[in-house]
Amino acid sequence: MKNIIFKAIVGSQSYGTAIEGKSDIDYKGVYMQNNDELLSFGYKEQINVTKDETYYEVRRFLELLQSGNPT
């Protein structure tokens, strides 16, 4: 995926509670859509690459920050 501006490990790996051999690695991040998508009906506030990897578009990320959403 291109235009990723931030990517972090979340979940048990980041909390230090992962169990070796059992815990997976989860990622969340922020991405920027290109201008053509933003100015058309192609806006995507969130992309779920897999069940363990999710990216939020900058606008959605800022909305989550504003509301105090810890995810």
Secondary structure by P-SEA (a helix, b strand, c coil): cccccbbbbbccccccccccccbbbbbbbbbbbcaaaaacccccccccccccbbbbcaaaaaaaaaacccc
